[in-house]
Amino acid sequence: MTFEKGGVWRNWVGNQYCVSQYKASPETEAELVDLVREADQRDLGIRVSGSGHSFTPVVGTNGLLLSLANLHGVHSIDHEHKRVTVAGGTKINEVGRTLKQHGLSLINQGDIDSQAVAGAFTTGTHGTGLRLGNLASSICGMRIIKADGNILDIDDSDRDLLHAAQVSLGTLGIISSLTLNVMDAYNLHERLWRDDFETCMERHDELAANHRHFGFFWCPTPESRHLYCLPDTAAVSSTEKLADVCEMKIMDITDAAPMEADFEKIAYSSEVYPIEYVPNFVELEYAVPLEYGKTAVRAVRELMLTRHTNCIYPIEYRFTAGDPGWMSPFHHQDSITLSVSGGPGIDYWPFLRDVDEILRRYGSRPHWGKMHFLDTDDVTQLYPRANDFRNLRRQIDPKNRFLNDHLRLLLG
Ligand SMILES: Cc1cc2nc3c(=O)[nH]c(=O)nc-3n(C[C@H](O)[C@H](O)[C@H](O)COP(=O)(O)OP(=O)(O)OC[C@H]3O[C@@H](n4cnc5c(N)ncnc54)[C@H](O)[C@@H]3O)c2cc1C
């Protein structure tokens, strides 16, 4: 397989782009190995685009930009140990569809399922659930193509290496496949309703403790929920208010039969998790230590009600359990995640900077795929294993083939 002439690449929302010299979409792992080796010999940087759903410059390169969209599918299913091995370019929704046929489910999912598994899992993508880790915490094996074309197989016999690789943003090499822990198939019962903000805060601990999944969107104005395509739950509102309200969501595993009613649904897990978004926002999201969650959301809400009243995208608030991943935003830290968005047509940078300033006070760690303002020292300070990760990365990729400027600053 040879390189094709590259060109302009843009991410999903269009706030990031790069102009690569070459591009390629290998159809087999052998082709992928040849391409990587060739790029190394030509002294080119190498990056992969998953489905381009990150808001940060984690994909771009002016060297060789790979797509693994042709390397997809579930390679094998180990029913005894409840593990599946999937090609790196497989979309999450393809994994869900295949697992359903085999009586299995992913342990948790986020708000969308169109990302490539390698792209989503290794940026620390998460769903919501006080006792559920991020998606990367379910990775128990990885197959990585290094710059010299040699293959690095990682499994749980070397836990340090596994925990380093789980959230590594493609900086160790190209992920050809991943092995994931899964569980027996389950149906989820989803319920949506609207509450006012203070009631949501009062019920916060109880709802998080008593449901497998709990999260909410705080909407400063009636228009806010439309910006995220949220359903209008006024029909099941516990408040007369239309503004400054929380769109609440709980989901629990159930044995009940599938059903669909207004704001209530029972279906196979992967058919319940995803919601709809349109590319009309740029998002910032930080993992805030659990104990500061309510204080942090109060502070950001106050900021939006007083200083940035033109910033009306919802705050999304979710829960994720700590995990051992060295560069996981939830590294040994049960957290809530708080996200805000900037919309087209307004200068959202002062708003995002003010939110960053608030959330930094609590030792929060940003989502690698969403807007943030970290520099080298911030990463070192926030991540106790950051220098271990950097040293390991330099051993595995001594010529820094898999870095771009953004990743060099953070993880170089
Ligand atoms: C509408 C929307 C909804 C979202 N919902 C959530 C959510 O609910 N929860 C959450 O936590 N995040 C969410 N995100 C963020 C998103 O999940 C992450 O940014 C994720 O990384 C995107 O996956 P992707 O496949 O598009 O990867 P990309 O953005 O294309 O790539 C991410 C990183 O992975 C690398 N990469 C991709 N494939 C490979 C490979 N095979 N080998 C090596 N490196 C590779 C890329 O080079 C890059 O560094 C959302 C984003 C959007 C736009």
The ligand as a Gaussian input file, in Angstrom:
#p B3LYP/6-31G(d) Opt

LIG

0 1
 C      -21.046000      15.314000      20.218000
 C      -19.977000      14.792000      21.140000
 C      -20.350000      14.039000      22.237000
 C      -19.375000      13.552000      23.111000
 N      -19.772000      12.846000      24.206000
 C      -18.852000      12.472000      25.106000
 C      -19.226000      11.782000      26.304000
 O      -20.395000      11.493000      26.548000
 N      -18.251000      11.489000      27.193000
 C      -16.949000      11.810000      26.985000
 O      -16.125000      11.563000      27.842000
 N      -16.552000      12.402000      25.838000
 C      -17.465000      12.732000      24.909000
 N      -17.062000      13.344000      23.762000
 C      -15.613000      13.443000      23.487000
 C      -15.145000      12.266000      22.635000
 O      -15.634000      11.032000      23.118000
 C      -13.624000      12.175000      22.644000
 O      -13.046000      13.368000      22.233000
 C      -13.114000      11.002000      21.787000
 O      -11.733000      10.919000      21.895000
 C      -13.498000      11.113000      20.330000
 O      -13.291000       9.877000      19.693000
 P      -12.877000       9.836000      18.156000
 O      -12.967000       8.435000      17.664000
 O      -13.587000      10.869000      17.419000
 O      -11.347000      10.161000      18.279000
 P      -10.476000      11.384000      17.642000
 O      -10.988000      12.632000      18.198000
 O      -10.454000      11.231000      16.166000
 O       -9.085000      10.994000      18.232000
 C       -8.839000      11.043000      19.616000
 C       -7.380000      10.646000      19.883000
 O       -7.208000       9.249000      19.653000
 C       -6.164000       9.042000      18.686000
 N       -6.487000       7.837000      17.943000
 C       -7.661000       7.535000      17.340000
 N       -7.586000       6.294000      16.825000
 C       -6.342000       5.811000      17.095000
 C       -5.651000       4.605000      16.832000
 N       -6.223000       3.567000      16.179000
 N       -4.385000       4.470000      17.248000
 C       -3.784000       5.469000      17.914000
 N       -4.388000       6.633000      18.221000
 C       -5.647000       6.798000      17.804000
 C       -6.165000      10.313000      17.861000
 O       -4.958000      10.503000      17.170000
 C       -6.393000      11.341000      18.950000
 O       -5.221000      11.602000      19.653000
 C      -17.991000      13.815000      22.862000
 C      -17.618000      14.568000      21.750000
 C      -18.607000      15.060000      20.887000
 C      -18.196000      15.874000      19.697000

